[in-house]
Amino acid sequence: MTETPDLWLLPDALFDGTRLRSGAALGVTGNRSVTVTDAASLPATAPTRRIPGTLAPGFLDLQVNGGGDALLNNDQTPAALRKMAAAHRRFGTVGILPTVITDAPEVLSRAVDAVIAANGEPGLLGLHIEGPHLSIARRGTHAAAYVRPFDASTLTHVQRLRSEGIFVKITVAPENATPQDVARLVAAGAIVSIGHSDATAEAARALLDAGATCFTHLFNAMSQMLNRAPGVTGACINSTAYAGIICDGIHVADEMVGLAMRARPLPGRMFLVSDAMSTVGGSDHFRLYGQDVRLSEGRLVNAEGALAGAHVTMAESFHRLITVVGIHPETALDMASAAPARLLQRPDLASPEQRDLADILLLGSDGRVTGTLTEVLTNQST
């Protein structure tokens, strides 16, 4: 039986994980939400409070390399994971998928150990293993010296994580992972994502047929579309697989974000990712593979002049989707919370019901995050 709320909040709109609703009421008790209903159905005696703006579940970011001056490739400890999660929470992201990129075998091993040690801690959703089984030609900032064919050790790491009930997403390329490798990863319980690849569309589709269900940062580090060669980009857009995309105006032109979304055959399969590095909530530089990476005019650039991750938050990306790309707020909210929750198979994270109030955001009319529901109610009572 549903608990009777102490207070009903009446926002201008509320995203319930499926649709953006006007005239909805969110029931809360103490520091938690209880249920959502139509405001018109509330009894006249129900205690209510108006909340100007839109209420929505906090954002979920499935590709986070770092934050708060912590970078997983540099520090594979539970403390670093907590620091990353805390840095992104300040900007409305309540759950992150820490990402370890191509590196020495012992770095991946220690990252797996750290995630297992931190299993169950708030804000940590699992592990994204981005590499090392990628394409040299499309490696981006990933160190060429560590790119290698798929091997049994990676499968063992995935199996260890899954045995602890930890969500795993792993990015591979057809150049260094076969359909048989993908089938083994899927059988182990991993979500296999295609990325950092210069392969043909046919090679990408072979991995989809083997069980891959996702693409990593659409358009970036993948073979592009040509009139007679769709490439990995075309294979992604034409597929029903999930696809992450970076919306910072740097990694992908805003026009291309909108074009890809209109071209996808199924709605609800695109999700925002930040691909954020340690500079989010931290200083303007860091070291990766022993080289300096610096923030310059919004871009993180390594010594080779290549983009080295992103300096953007989910809140900034969400705002850009609405105000620059022109995406409807309901679709943008799906991309920032509900679609990632579906990929995670965590419907609870897409819903505003049965949540800590600190995990629910208040958004302004322009899509900007104005604070958490805890902060809003605290400010209203003072």
VENGI-V198745 format. One record per pair of residues at least 4 apart in sequence whose ideal C-beta (glycine too) atoms are under 7 Angstrom apart, sorted by the first residue. I is the first residue (numbers start at 1). J is the second residue. If there is no record, write none. Layout:
# VENGI-V198745
i = (I:I)
j = (J:J)
This chain:
# VENGI-V198745
i = (2:2:3:3:5:5:5:5:5:6:6:7:7:7:8:8:8:8:8:8:9:9:9:9:9:10:10:10:10:10:10:11:11:11:11:12:12:12:12:13:13:13:13:14:14:14:14:14:14:14:15:15:15:15:15:16:16:16:16:16:17:17:17:17:19:20:20:20:23:23:23:24:24:24:25:25:25:25:26:26:26:26:27:27:27:28:28:28:28:29:31:31:31:32:32:32:32:33:33:33:33:33:33:34:35:36:36:37:42:42:51:51:51:53:53:53:53:54:55:55:55:55:56:56:56:56:56:57:57:57:57:57:57:57:57:58:58:58:58:58:58:58:59:59:59:59:59:59:59:59:60:60:60:60:60:61:61:61:61:61:61:61:62:62:62:62:62:62:62:62:63:63:63:63:63:63:63:63:64:64:64:64:64:64:64:64:65:65:65:65:65:65:65:65:66:66:66:66:66:66:66:67:67:67:67:67:67:67:67:68:68:68:68:68:68:69:69:69:70:70:70:70:70:71:71:71:71:72:72:72:72:72:72:73:73:73:73:73:75:76:76:76:76:77:78:78:78:78:79:80:81:81:81:81:81:81:82:82:83:84:84:84:85:85:85:85:87:87:87:88:88:88:89:89:89:90:91:91:91:92:92:92:92:93:93:94:94:95:95:95:96:96:96:97:97:97:97:98:98:98:98:99:99:100:100:100:100:100:100:101:101:101:102:102:102:102:102:102:102:103:103:103:103:104:105:105:106:107:108:108:108:109:109:110:111:111:112:112:112:112:112:113:114:115:115:115:115:115:116:116:116:116:118:119:119:125:125:126:126:126:127:127:127:128:129:129:130:130:131:131:131:131:132:132:132:133:133:133:133:133:133:133:133:134:134:134:134:134:134:135:135:135:135:135:135:136:136:137:138:138:138:138:138:139:139:139:140:140:140:140:141:141:141:141:141:142:142:143:147:148:149:150:150:150:150:150:152:153:154:155:155:155:155:156:157:158:158:158:158:158:158:159:159:161:161:162:162:162:162:162:167:168:168:169:169:169:169:170:170:170:170:171:171:171:171:172:172:172:172:172:173:173:173:173:173:173:174:174:174:174:174:174:175:175:177:177:179:179:179:179:179:180:181:182:182:182:182:182:182:183:183:183:184:185:185:186:186:186:191:191:191:192:192:192:192:193:193:193:193:194:194:194:194:194:194:195:195:195:195:195:196:196:197:197:197:197:198:199:199:199:199:200:200:201:201:201:201:201:201:202:204:204:204:205:205:206:207:208:208:208:212:213:213:214:214:214:214:215:215:215:216:217:217:217:217:217:217:218:218:218:218:218:218:219:219:219:220:220:220:222:222:222:223:223:223:224:224:225:225:225:225:226:230:230:230:231:232:233:234:235:236:236:237:237:237:238:240:240:240:241:242:242:242:243:243:244:244:245:245:245:245:245:246:246:246:246:246:247:247:247:247:247:247:247:248:248:248:249:249:250:250:251:251:252:252:254:254:254:255:256:257:257:258:258:258:259:260:261:261:264:264:268:268:269:270:270:271:271:271:271:272:272:272:272:272:274:274:274:274:274:275:275:276:276:276:276:277:277:277:277:277:277:278:278:279:279:279:279:279:279:280:280:284:284:285:285:285:285:286:287:287:288:288:288:291:291:292:293:293:293:293:294:295:295:296:298:299:300:300:300:300:300:301:301:301:301:302:302:312:312:313:314:314:315:315:316:317:318:318:318:318:319:319:319:319:320:320:321:321:321:321:322:322:322:322:323:323:327:327:328:329:329:330:331:332:332:333:333:334:334:335:337:337:338:338:339:340:341:341:341:341:344:347:348:352:355:355:357:357:357:357:358:358:360:360:361:361:362:362:362:362:363:363:363:363:364:364:371:371:373:374:375:376:377:378)
j = (34:35:29:34:27:28:29:34:35:28:29:28:47:49:25:27:42:46:47:48:25:26:28:49:51:25:39:48:49:50:51:51:53:54:55:22:52:53:54:20:21:22:54:21:24:26:36:54:55:352:20:54:56:57:333:21:24:36:351:352:57:338:350:351:330:329:330:333:38:39:40:36:38:39:37:38:39:42:33:36:55:352:33:34:35:32:33:34:357:34:356:357:374:354:355:356:357:352:353:354:355:357:360:353:353:352:353:41:46:48:55:362:376:362:363:364:370:363:352:360:362:373:333:337:352:361:363:337:349:350:351:352:355:359:360:92:93:94:337:359:360:361:92:93:94:314:315:318:336:337:95:337:340:341:349:88:93:96:97:273:274:314:97:128:169:244:271:273:340:343:97:99:128:217:244:273:274:275:84:88:96:97:98:99:274:276:71:72:99:101:275:276:277:309:70:71:72:84:276:277:278:84:87:88:276:278:280:281:282:83:84:86:87:281:282:278:282:283:75:80:83:84:278:75:277:278:286:76:80:98:99:100:111:100:101:103:107:288:80:107:110:111:114:114:82:114:117:118:83:84:85:98:114:115:118:124:86:121:87:88:96:98:89:96:123:124:280:281:282:93:96:280:93:94:123:281:313:314:315:314:315:361:369:313:314:123:359:123:125:349:123:124:125:125:126:128:169:115:124:127:128:128:130:107:108:111:127:129:130:130:131:142:131:132:134:142:143:146:147:107:108:143:146:146:109:153:110:111:112:129:157:113:157:114:115:127:116:127:157:160:161:117:118:119:126:127:161:166:160:161:164:166:124:164:166:167:344:166:167:168:161:166:168:169:168:170:171:216:142:147:171:196:146:147:148:148:149:150:154:172:173:176:177:139:142:147:173:176:196:139:173:175:196:197:198:144:147:198:196:197:198:221:222:144:147:196:196:221:306:307:302:306:307:308:309:147:196:289:176:176:176:154:172:176:177:181:156:157:158:159:184:185:188:160:161:162:168:170:185:188:190:163:188:166:168:166:168:188:189:190:344:190:191:190:191:193:214:185:190:192:193:193:195:196:216:176:177:182:192:194:177:194:195:196:197:199:197:199:203:204:206:207:197:199:181:182:183:206:207:209:210:184:185:186:192:207:210:211:212:187:210:211:188:190:192:190:192:211:213:214:343:211:212:213:214:212:214:215:216:204:207:212:215:216:232:215:216:217:221:222:216:221:204:222:223:232:223:203:204:223:232:229:231:205:230:231:232:234:235:206:208:232:235:209:235:210:212:212:239:241:241:241:242:241:242:243:343:236:241:243:244:221:244:245:246:273:275:233:236:243:244:245:260:233:252:256:246:251:252:231:232:233:231:232:233:231:233:230:231:233:234:231:234:235:238:235:236:237:238:239:241:243:260:263:264:265:265:266:269:269:269:271:343:269:270:271:273:252:257:270:272:273:251:252:273:275:310:252:257:272:317:320:321:325:310:312:317:254:320:298:299:307:310:256:257:258:324:325:259:260:261:325:262:325:326:263:264:270:327:269:270:334:339:339:335:339:335:339:340:343:314:317:318:335:336:310:312:313:314:317:309:310:280:309:310:312:286:300:308:309:310:311:282:286:283:284:286:295:300:311:311:313:294:295:292:293:294:295:293:291:292:293:302:308:302:303:303:300:301:302:308:301:300:311:301:311:307:307:308:309:310:311:305:306:307:308:306:308:316:317:317:318:336:319:369:320:321:322:332:336:367:323:366:367:368:324:325:325:327:332:335:327:329:332:367:366:367:331:332:332:333:367:334:335:336:367:337:338:338:339:339:341:350:342:350:343:344:346:347:349:350:349:351:354:360:359:360:372:373:374:377:372:374:372:373:369:372:370:371:373:376:367:368:369:370:368:370:375:376:377:378:379:380:381:382)
